[in-house]
Amino acid sequence: MITPMKGLRKLANTKLKDPLERSIVLHDRTWFGNILTVHPEMAEVRPLVEQAVRKPFEIRYSRSDEACRIYFGLGDQPTAIIMVVADVTLGLVKTAHFAKRVSGGAMEWSR
């Protein structure tokens, strides 16, 4: 069983809908067991990760996995970008982290 990191409260799985009406879930096990383990700097920005899927400024195809899309949203600083990778076939977030620039494959959607 995955437990939250010390000092962080457990959150519920979050059901999200992207601009193309796809349902995507950010699971607690992904948030605590993957994202925060590898990217602890994301601890305070979960609402921005969720917002990046709900209201991204751009969605790109993944170059490495045809089932995945890369969502780009605004971070907590003027030049910060949040990048979320989601498997749109399975409907789940795989990872999220800060990015320095928009990257990935071809654009699928843009604001």
Secondary structure, 3 states (H helix, E strand, C coil): CCCCCCCCCCCCCEEEECCCCCEEEECHHHHHHHHHHHCHHHCCCHHHHHHHHHCCCEEEECCCCCCEEEEEEECCCCCCEEEEEEECCCCEEEEEEEECCCCCCCEEEEC
